[in-house]
Amino acid sequence: MEISVTRDVFRLAQVFTISRGSRSEAQVLTVRISDGDVTGWGECVPYARYEETLDSVTAQIESLPARFDRTELQGLLPAGAARNAVDCALWDIEAKRAGKRVWELAGLPAPTPEITAYTLSLDTPEKMREQAARNAHRPLLKIKLGTPDDMPRVEAVRAGAPDARIIVDANEGWSADVYADLAPHLVRLGVSLVEQPLPAGDDEALRGIERPLPVCADEACHDRDSLPGLKGKYDVINIKLDKTGGLTEALALREAALAQGYKVMVGCMVGSSLAMAPAVLVAQGAMVTDLDGPLLLAEDRENALTFDEAGVHPPTADLWG
């Protein structure tokens, strides 16, 4: 079994800003695994928030033994970007070797398009209103927030897109007091969900705060091991394959979360259609799908995912799975 890791850079359509900083390109790792005459591939996005770099994740992948299967992989690497790309590449190999699609191998129904959020970058209220107006035709907008002065931004986006469904992502940028102050106004403006309002390591305050709209765990939820610590604090979990360490754990996390009464959101880092393709399977029937990475790019992979009025479509076999 031969594994190769390459670094690919995709230009963004515009500068993308969250509370932690800005970027103008997406830097990803592409993993190709060849086993006999079959080659599968996957993509991951190392994330500094989780102490991952392109170099560290590459080293993790290159540390793998000469041969292993997808089940063994779960114990060879921790949940994170490295395991994600390798796991998805192994699923791709299995599908090609079997002459079936990944959802058939996983025992899932054939996937259908899912309406996806479109993310508005953090900016001044005026610029965010302009962003919202340009994308007011989209059914679901996600607002990047995370400062003490976010209320004018939400007001501006609502004014720019009066009919869109809105969710907000604070990226751990609020305190308990800021969240408590903003929550009633978010409800007034028709916001339907707030993502990670408090830092993941300082979210105990959520137990004692009234949650007038659903609160979603993002940075606080990685894999099934995260679930016990979320009880009483969150209503929804955000499943991202770069956090779970691949499709295998993402599907298991979805099943476990639903069984424990959580709603599910399926999100992404900023990556190409190759990164989104497996996540489309996890997003089937989710409360919120947020797989807009390719929509933020100025360029994408060949055989890219289709996005239209119906949402993000499942991948073709030419892309993945």
C-alpha positions, 0 to 999 in steps of 0.5 A: 500500500503506497501513501502520498501526501501533497499540498494544494492551495486554492485561491478564495473568491474573496478574503475570508475573515472570522474572529481569529483572523483572515485568509485569502487562500485555502491550504489543504493536504491531498492524500492518495493511497494506492493498493494494487491497481486501485487508488483512492483519495481524500482531503483534509484541512489542518487547523491551528485551533487544534494545534495542527499544521501542514507539517504536523499532519503530514508527519502523522500520515507518513508515520502510518505502517505499510499496511492497515485497513480502515478499522485499524486506522481508527486506533493508529491516528487520533481524531483530526485532519490526518485520519480524516484524509486517510479514512476517506481515501480508504472508503474511496478505494473500497468503493472502487474495488467493489464497483459500488458507491460509498453509501451502499457500502455503508448501508445508507440510503442513496443521498439527495441534495441538501440545502447548504448555508452560505457563510458571510465573512466577519466585517463591518456592519455596512460591508456585511449588509452588502454581502447579505444583499448580494446573497439574499437569494440564498435560503440559508445564510451563516454569519461569522461573529465573535466580538462584543459589538456584534448586534449591529452586524446581525441587524445589518445582515437581516436588513440586507437579506430579509427573507433568508434563514439565518444562523450565527457562529461566534467562534468562541468569541463571546462571554456568558454575559455577551451571549445572555445579552444578545440571545433575545435580540437574535430571536427577535431577528429570526436567527434559528441557531447560534454556534459555539458562543463561548470558548469550548474550555469555558462553556460550563456557564451554558448550563445555567443560562436560558437558551432561547434558541438552539446552541450548537457545539462546534469546537467543543465537539470532536468525536463520540468521546466529546458527547458526555461533556456536552450534556445540558450545555448544547442542543445541537452538535456540529460534525466536521470530518476534520474533527472526527477524523473521517467519515467512519467516525462521523457516521458513528458520531451522528448515530450516537448524537441522535440517539442521545437527543441532539440535533445535528449540523454538518459543517466544514473547514474551507476546502475543495469539493473533495473535502465536502464529498464525504460530508454530504453523506453525513448531512442527509437529514441534518438540521443544518448543512454547512458545506459551502467551502467550494462556494467560497473558492475562486477555483476547485477540483475537477468533477466538482460538486454541483450546487444549485437551487436544490442545494449541494448534490452528492458527489459523482464517482469521478470525484469520490466514492 
